């Protein structure tokens, strides 16, 4: 009977419950930089790329034209686009 009384009191007293600490705002939102002036494009390899430069046409090795996006994020400054 004493254990039931202690259990009941432990649930009813305000300081006895475990409350998780309040969550802080997501750190990723604060660390991401705002993107200005760019657009998303569909690359020839099937991936989406974010580029800030103009879309241009360049000559390929066979003499034709390929459409490319310039000043793209990542390791490639020029990315061929899928038409």
N, C-alpha and C positions, 0 to 999 in steps of 0.2 A: 504494500500500500504506500509505503514511503517513496518507493521508486516511481510510482505513478504520479505522486504529488510533485516530486522533484522534476519529472519529465514535463508535467503540465506547466509548472512554474518556469522552466527553462524556455518553453516556447512562448509564454505570455509576457515575460519581462522584455522591455525594449532593447536593452544592451546585450542580450544574450544571443541574438541571431547573428549568423555570419553574413556580412554584407560585403560584396566585392568592392574594391576601390573604384571610384568613378573613372571612366575611360577618358583618355586624352584624345584630342582630335587626331585624325589620321596624319601621320608624318608625310605620307606620299603626296598629299595635296599641297603641302607647304613647300616641298622640295622640287616639284615639277615646275618647269619654266613655261611661260605662256608662249604659244606659237602665234606668230603674227605674219600675215601676208603670204601664207603658203597654201598648198592644196594637196589632197590625196590623189594619187594616180594608180592605175592598174599596170604593173610592170609586165614585161614580156614573159618573165619566168613564173607569173601567176601570183606574185606577192603584191601587197599594197605598199606604196612608198609615199613618203611625205617630202615634197620638194618646194623650195621657195623661189626658184628661178623660173624663167619663161620656158615654154615648150617650143622646141626647135626641130627642124628637119636637117639631118646630116646625110651625106652620101655614104653608102656602104661599099664594100669591095667590088661588087658586081655592077656598080654604076647606078643603083636604085637609091631611093630615099628612105630613111628610117626616121620615125618620130621619136624624139627623146625629151625627157624632162631634165632640167639642170638644177644644180645646187641642192642635191638631195641629202637627206640624213643618212648617216651610216658611212660605210667605207667607199661608196661609189659616188663621184660627183655628177656623173651623167648616167641615166638609166633608160634603156630602150623601153618604149611603151607598147602595149598591146592595142591594136586598133579595134 
